[in-house]
Amino acid sequence: MLLTPKGLRFMNRLIPCAVGRGGVRSLKREGDGATPAGRHHIAGLLYRPDRMPRPAPWAQPIGLRDLWCDDVASVAYNQPVRAPFAPSHEHLRRPDPLYDVVLLTDYNWPEAEPGRGSAIFLHVWRKPRHPTEGCIAFARKDLLWLVRRIGPGARLIVPPLSLFC
């Protein structure tokens, strides 16, 4: 998979997408809203079992208590955690459809460097090409198409000069 200024290239397709509101940066920091440049890999697949069937055999369900820690001072920084959890975190089981299906990347994970950025996912977009907080977002149908054709370890290349998709 290759991120380009016009979308994500994969299997001779150009898939429309959105990147972080801070653009694409080589020097990613927590809270900057940027999508990290580099060579990343798909490290996992999560989905909402109450909203869809398992999209691929390797998909793991998002549970009611599943969170992702974004607290740079926590030993659990940039790791999945379970509620109750006091440090700052993001709910994986969101009321909106953004995380109905989520591809996890290995950016700053599993060995996280505090402050370098957390939770860089491929997920459903809020609206067409609407910027994210640093993730890469797609139309639901396009993300599901992608999920059905890749597996763990698939490579994601984000060139440092990419513009918004």
Long-range contacts (C-beta under 8 A, 24 or more apart in sequence): 1-146, 1-150, 1-154, 1-155, 1-156, 1-157, 2-157, 2-159, 3-35, 3-136, 3-156, 3-157, 3-158, 3-159, 3-162, 3-165, 4-159, 4-162, 4-165, 5-162, 5-163, 5-164, 5-165, 6-165, 7-165, 8-136, 8-138, 8-146, 8-165, 10-146, 10-149, 10-150, 11-149, 15-138, 15-142, 15-145, 15-146, 16-128, 16-129, 16-138, 16-139, 16-142, 16-165, 17-125, 17-129, 17-136, 17-137, 17-138, 17-142, 17-165, 18-125, 18-128, 18-129, 18-130, 18-131, 18-132, 18-136, 18-137, 18-138, 18-164, 18-165, 19-131, 19-132, 19-136, 19-162, 19-164, 19-165, 20-131, 20-132, 20-133, 20-134, 20-135, 21-131, 21-132, 21-133, 22-134, 23-162, 23-163, 23-164, 24-158, 24-159, 24-160, 24-161, 24-162, 24-163, 25-160, 26-160, 28-107, 28-108, 28-116, 28-117, 28-134, 29-115, 29-116, 29-117, 30-70, 30-72, 30-114, 30-115, 30-116, 30-117, 30-118, 32-117, 32-134, 33-131, 33-132, 33-133, 33-134, 34-117, 34-134, 35-120, 35-132, 35-134, 35-135, 35-136, 35-158, 35-162, 36-107, 36-108, 36-117, 36-120, 36-134, 36-158, 37-158, 37-159, 37-160, 37-162, 38-107, 38-157, 38-158, 39-155, 39-156, 39-157, 39-158, 40-105, 40-106, 40-107, 40-120, 40-155, 40-156, 40-157, 40-158, 41-105, 41-106, 41-153, 41-154, 41-155, 41-156, 42-103, 42-104, 42-105, 42-106, 42-122, 42-150, 42-151, 42-152, 42-153, 42-154, 42-156, 43-104, 43-105, 43-106, 43-109, 43-110, 43-152, 44-103, 44-104, 44-152, 45-101, 45-102, 45-103, 45-104, 45-147, 45-152, 46-92, 46-99, 46-101, 46-102, 46-104, 47-100, 47-101, 47-102, 48-93, 48-99, 48-100, 48-101, 51-97, 51-100, 52-100, 52-101, 55-101, 55-144, 55-147, 55-148, 56-147, 56-148, 56-151, 58-151, 58-152, 59-101, 59-147, 62-92, 62-93, 62-99, 62-102, 63-93, 64-93, 66-91, 66-92, 66-93, 67-91, 67-92, 68-92, 68-118, 68-119, 69-118, 70-118, 70-119, 72-114, 72-115, 73-114, 77-112, 77-114, 77-118, 78-108, 78-109, 78-112, 78-117, 78-118, 78-119, 79-109, 79-110, 79-112, 90-119, 96-126, 97-124, 97-140, 98-123, 98-124, 98-125, 98-126, 98-137, 99-123, 99-124, 100-124, 100-140, 101-140, 101-143, 101-144, 101-147, 103-143, 103-146, 103-147, 103-150, 105-156, 122-146, 122-156, 129-164, 129-165, 131-164, 136-165
